[in-house]
Amino acid sequence: MLDVRDGSAAAFEELVSRYQGRLLMVLRHLVGSREQAEDLTQEVFLRVYRARQSYQPGAKFSTWLFTIANHVAANALRSRSRCHEVTLQPRDSGAMGGRPLDKMLQASSGQMPARQLDKAETREIVQMALESLGERQRMAVLLSKFEGMSYAEIGAVMELTPQAVKSLLSRARESLREVLQPYFDDGVRPTRELHDE
Amino acid sequence: MMNDDSPHPPASLDEQLVAYLDGELDAESRRHVEELLTSDSEVRRRLQELERTWNVLDNLDVASPGNQFTQTTLEMVALAAHQDVRQSLAAAPRRRRRRWLAAGLCLLAALAGGFFTVVWLTPDPNRQLVEDLPLLENLDEYRQVDDIEFLRLLRNAGLFVGRGELPGGPASPAVETPLQRQQHIESMSLGEKSQLLRLEERFLALDQGQQRQLRQLHQAIQDAHDALQLRQIMHHYYEWLKTLPLYTRTELGGLDLADRLESVKKRLKDDHGPRLGDRDSEALWKWMNRFVLLHERQLLEKLPESRRRELAKWPLQTRQPMLLTLLDGGWRRQAAGPGKAPALMTDEDLASLRGELSAETRLDLESLPKTKQWQQVAAWMHYAVRQQHVHGNSSFVDDERLADFFEKELPDEERDRLLSLPGDEMQRELQRLYLKGIKPPDASSRRGRPPAGERPAKKKTDKSAPPAKPGS
């Protein structure tokens, strides 16, 4: 990053190629749309470029990068003209019901079509569970899960104390458990209820 | 918005379990949780549920960017960078604009492959730039000539004629088609593109009238039947100009064409007396370097303590040209003055030099009175140092350090003066000022401020970006 700060184009290119995937991953699951996540990822790199002089040696770059990403995403989410809150409830899942998740994951390769279907469904349900979280819980989960950040680092990104992060993550994981546990145990799919805020 | 920052009650069991899974508990809390896990099956079950929920997040889509995405990102940033440059130039008052440009010039000079070079990744055809390319690549030459008639006057007087081809051969960039120019730009290295951008910025910083005049001059030369010869004369005239002091060049530029021609003729005849040939130039240069080597300690003692310490950091091969540059100011005065021996030089040194010159030059020198001999030697030495600068053999202060010096140490008026110079002259002057350790005229008002390196640099920050915290 110091090379970027000092004006190296090659260093900036290297920085983009190294971090864009990680950034896109977090933003994709934070805002829920691949297209918007790509726009935001580019916006973050633009801000990194414009603010490069404020980067200080010794600062961990990924923390600084995701702090910018957090601000950019928060602004984007705030500016959505119509916000949808997602509430998930366990329900009977009809034809797909009754198949515990862990059994699905254990499906053999000989059952590939079913397995592929199950994986797609699992992905969808996990995505829905994640979207059921508040924006800040979601960010904390993504930084912890995919960036492997400590509570202190997440706190630096989100401007929270480590204790607040601990509490935030605990509530987030409990919410995820509430949504996913019925599916684990009984194959009960959550329902997605959308309503205006 | 969730109230995450409110005071927290004692950690719940879930919080402790999650922190345990995340490896965030201190030793005592971890021991406590492990005791609970050993003794309480309900706690164990709870931990397993939390862990399983966490692990299932691995099923989320991986969002991989494609190559096109990377390219688009770089292009977008490059374009924004370019727009920033334009806006800064357009919005800033003249002085600030020049200062900004100055910082940009220094940085661009310092950073081969600098950041703004990314703008070349943009698909924007930059039509005007392509059109101006031959002008931009020879901007300093065009600025010194400013009228095609002057080139013809030089030719008719037999000056700067037949001195060889243009660098890169006789091919004329003026005959390139726009497509060829576009391809030429695309084939440039990042450093070359950076240099071209720097030239473009300098050109655009001129007022509209000057821009128009230079374009017309370029067009006139391009359309002339003797275009190649005129360009060669322009090039060699400029090469000669670069060896002249700044004030002389400024003076020449202010004269009308006929007077300028006469002045050039006179200077070519009188300046520094007879020129040394290659062999004698080499002998002189070796003699000068030997002198500096032998007298380094005494020369250093004449410098302020801070400058002496600074010089001591450099290796010998760097220190020597630095000392030569420091001495050059004195030699220039000796060349124009009463002809005393330069500092620390004795008649023995003069005799030693005479012994190394060719017989013809030695005889010419010996035919002069002693004071005139010193005057002539000082002029030769001054010319030799300037030639070293012109040919880039003495860029011994690294560009980054120079850029820092320029940005933080020089007063506004000094920066403005430097900016009025062509690029190479600006660089040379900057080196000279740096080496001389010239203090700004208002140095007293700066007293008490910490050295530049310890001051926080003036930085343009994006308010939307948080300050990075060291060690975070």
Interface residues (C-beta under 8 A of the other chain):
Chain A: V4 D6 G7 S8 A9 A10 F12 E13 V16 S17 Q20 G21 L24 M25 R28 H29 R34 A37 E38 T41 Q42 F45 L46 R47 V48 Y49 R50 A51 Q53 S54 Y55 Q56 P57 G58 A59 K60 T63 W64 T67 I68 H71 V72 L101 D102 K119 T122 R123 V126 Q127 L130 G134 R136 Q137 V141 S144 K145 S150 Y151 A152 E153 A156 L160 T161 P162 Q163 A164 K166 S167 L168 L169 S170 R173 E174 L176 R177 L180 Q181 F184
Chain B: M1 M2 D4 D5 H8 A11 S12 D14 E15 V18 A19 D22 E24 E49 L50 R52 T53 W54 V56 L57 N59 L60 D61 V62 A63 S64 P65 F69 T70 T72 T73 L74 M76 V77 A80 A81 D84 L107 L111 G113 G114 F115 T117 V118 L190 E400 A457 K459 K460 T461 D462 S464 A465 P466 P467 A468 K469 P470 G471 S472
